[in-house]
């Protein structure tokens, strides 16, 4: 299993942090200037009425960077507590998060891709969801896991049928990610 390094949070005043609530598979925050600004700038979260909904990956990323406070009941969640809860909710959460974090650190906008049958959809740098389509669908894989040819073909078919490129994000024991782009070739 990869090492679970967490970065130290930046020093940001609490009034400059998004206040959110842990809600099993997601994290919810009321609409505010902070949530709207972060959404407009970097497309974190999705707008659901007068609330913002964040994936567990987005929430951990923002928590690590000191941009969010996440409440579980009446208590603030620290990084370790959040990780434990997220691992219970999502199998292989750390593998997915390693890929999410690496792509976000590289300047890409990363969103869930459940409707495409993938883990993530990734937008090219400078492109925001709603302005254009995602360029890739991404499947995080741990380096010692294996895929059958049927699983690989299914992933490739999903990417091809949605007119996106397939990226396999291979996560090693240290949490580093190597990407392989795969595509159909017609003879």
C-alpha positions as CSV (number, residue, x, y, z in Angstrom):
1,X,0.0,0.0,0.0
2,X,1.3,3.5,-0.8
3,X,2.6,5.7,2.0
4,X,0.0,8.1,3.1
5,X,1.9,11.4,3.3
6,X,-0.2,14.4,4.0
7,X,1.1,17.9,3.5
8,X,1.1,20.5,6.1
9,X,-1.7,23.1,5.7
10,X,-0.9,26.6,4.9
11,X,-1.6,29.3,7.5
12,X,-4.9,30.8,6.5
13,X,-7.3,32.5,8.9
14,X,-10.4,30.5,9.7
15,X,-12.7,33.2,8.3
16,X,-10.9,32.7,5.0
17,X,-11.7,29.0,4.9
18,X,-14.8,27.2,3.6
19,X,-16.8,25.7,6.4
20,X,-18.2,22.4,5.3
21,X,-19.9,19.3,6.7
22,X,-18.8,15.6,6.1
23,X,-21.8,13.8,4.7
24,X,-20.7,10.2,3.9
25,X,-19.8,10.1,0.2
26,X,-19.4,13.9,-0.1
27,X,-18.8,17.1,1.8
28,X,-21.3,20.0,1.8
29,X,-20.9,23.7,2.2
30,X,-23.3,26.6,2.1
31,X,-23.0,28.9,-0.8
32,X,-20.8,31.9,0.2
33,X,-18.4,34.3,-1.4
34,X,-15.5,31.8,-0.7
35,X,-17.3,28.8,-2.3
36,X,-18.4,30.8,-5.3
37,X,-14.9,32.4,-5.8
38,X,-13.2,29.0,-5.5
39,X,-15.7,27.5,-8.0
40,X,-15.3,30.3,-10.5
41,X,-11.5,30.2,-10.3
42,X,-10.8,26.5,-10.2
43,X,-14.1,24.6,-10.4
44,X,-13.9,23.0,-7.0
45,X,-17.2,21.4,-6.1
46,X,-20.6,21.4,-7.9
47,X,-23.4,23.8,-7.3
48,X,-26.5,22.1,-5.8
49,X,-29.2,24.8,-5.2
50,X,-27.8,27.0,-2.5
51,X,-25.1,24.5,-1.5
52,X,-21.8,23.4,-2.8
53,X,-21.1,19.7,-3.0
54,X,-17.4,18.4,-2.9
55,X,-16.2,15.0,-3.7
56,X,-14.1,13.4,-1.0
57,X,-11.0,13.9,-3.2
58,X,-11.7,17.6,-3.6
59,X,-12.5,18.0,0.1
60,X,-9.2,16.3,1.2
61,X,-7.2,18.4,-1.2
62,X,-8.7,21.6,0.1
63,X,-8.3,20.4,3.7
64,X,-4.6,19.7,3.1
65,X,-4.1,23.1,1.7
66,X,-5.9,24.8,4.6
67,X,-8.7,26.2,2.5
68,X,-11.5,24.2,4.2
69,X,-12.7,23.3,7.6
70,X,-14.7,20.0,7.7
71,X,-17.0,19.3,10.5
72,X,-18.2,15.9,11.6
73,X,-21.0,16.6,14.0
74,X,-19.7,19.3,16.2
75,X,-15.9,18.5,15.8
76,X,-13.4,19.7,13.3
77,X,-11.9,16.8,11.3
78,X,-8.1,16.6,11.0
79,X,-6.4,15.0,8.0
80,X,-6.0,11.6,9.6
81,X,-9.7,11.4,10.8
82,X,-10.9,12.5,7.3
83,X,-8.6,9.8,5.7
84,X,-10.0,7.1,7.9
85,X,-13.6,8.0,7.1
86,X,-12.9,8.4,3.4
87,X,-11.2,5.0,3.3
88,X,-14.3,3.4,4.8
89,X,-16.6,5.1,2.2
90,X,-14.5,4.5,-0.9
91,X,-12.4,1.4,-1.5
92,X,-8.9,2.3,-2.8
93,X,-9.5,6.0,-1.8
94,X,-5.8,6.6,-1.3
95,X,-5.0,5.4,-4.8
96,X,-7.7,7.6,-6.3
97,X,-6.6,10.6,-4.2
98,X,-2.9,10.2,-5.2
99,X,-3.9,10.6,-8.9
100,X,-6.4,13.4,-8.1
101,X,-3.8,15.3,-6.1
102,X,-1.0,14.8,-8.7
103,X,-3.3,16.0,-11.6
104,X,-4.5,19.1,-9.6
105,X,-0.9,19.9,-8.6
106,X,-0.1,19.9,-12.3
107,X,-2.8,22.4,-13.0
108,X,-5.6,20.2,-14.4
109,X,-9.2,20.4,-13.4
110,X,-10.3,16.9,-12.2
111,X,-14.0,15.9,-11.8
112,X,-15.7,12.6,-11.1
113,X,-16.6,10.5,-14.2
114,X,-19.1,8.0,-12.8
115,X,-21.5,8.6,-15.7
116,X,-18.7,7.6,-18.1
117,X,-17.8,4.5,-16.1
118,X,-14.4,6.0,-15.1
119,X,-13.0,7.4,-11.9
120,X,-12.2,10.9,-13.2
121,X,-12.5,13.1,-16.2
122,X,-9.7,15.6,-16.7
123,X,-9.8,18.9,-18.5
124,X,-6.9,20.3,-20.4
125,X,-5.1,23.2,-18.7
126,X,-7.0,26.4,-19.0
127,X,-10.3,24.6,-19.9
128,X,-13.2,24.7,-17.4
129,X,-16.1,22.2,-17.3
130,X,-19.0,23.7,-19.2
131,X,-16.7,25.6,-21.5
132,X,-15.5,22.5,-23.3
133,X,-15.4,18.8,-22.9
134,X,-12.9,16.8,-20.8
135,X,-9.9,15.6,-22.7
136,X,-9.2,12.4,-20.7
137,X,-10.9,9.7,-18.6
138,X,-8.6,8.5,-15.9
139,X,-8.4,5.2,-14.1
140,X,-6.1,5.1,-11.0
141,X,-4.4,1.7,-10.5
142,X,-2.0,0.6,-7.8
143,X,1.3,-0.7,-9.2
144,X,0.9,-4.3,-8.0
145,X,-2.7,-4.6,-9.1
146,X,-3.5,-6.3,-12.4
147,X,-6.1,-5.7,-15.1
148,X,-7.5,-8.5,-17.2
149,X,-7.6,-7.9,-20.9
150,X,-11.4,-7.6,-20.6
151,X,-11.1,-4.9,-18.0
152,X,-8.5,-3.1,-20.1
153,X,-10.6,-3.4,-23.2
154,X,-13.7,-2.1,-21.4
155,X,-11.8,1.0,-20.1
156,X,-10.5,1.7,-23.6
157,X,-13.9,1.2,-25.1
158,X,-15.4,3.7,-22.6
159,X,-12.8,6.3,-23.5
160,X,-13.3,5.7,-27.2
161,X,-17.1,5.9,-27.1
162,X,-17.0,9.1,-25.1
163,X,-14.5,10.7,-27.4
164,X,-11.9,11.0,-24.7
165,X,-8.4,9.8,-24.3
166,X,-7.7,7.0,-21.8
167,X,-5.2,7.6,-19.1
168,X,-4.1,4.9,-16.6
169,X,-2.6,6.6,-13.5
170,X,-0.2,4.0,-12.0
171,X,0.4,4.8,-8.3
172,X,3.6,3.4,-6.7
173,X,4.3,2.6,-3.0
174,X,5.5,6.2,-2.4
175,X,2.3,7.7,-3.9
176,X,4.1,8.9,-7.1
177,X,2.0,8.6,-10.2
178,X,3.1,7.5,-13.7
179,X,0.6,8.0,-16.6
180,X,0.1,5.9,-19.6
181,X,-2.2,7.1,-22.4
182,X,-3.9,4.4,-24.4
183,X,-5.9,4.6,-27.6
184,X,-7.6,2.6,-30.3
185,X,-5.6,2.2,-33.5
186,X,-7.4,1.1,-36.7
187,X,-5.1,-1.1,-38.9
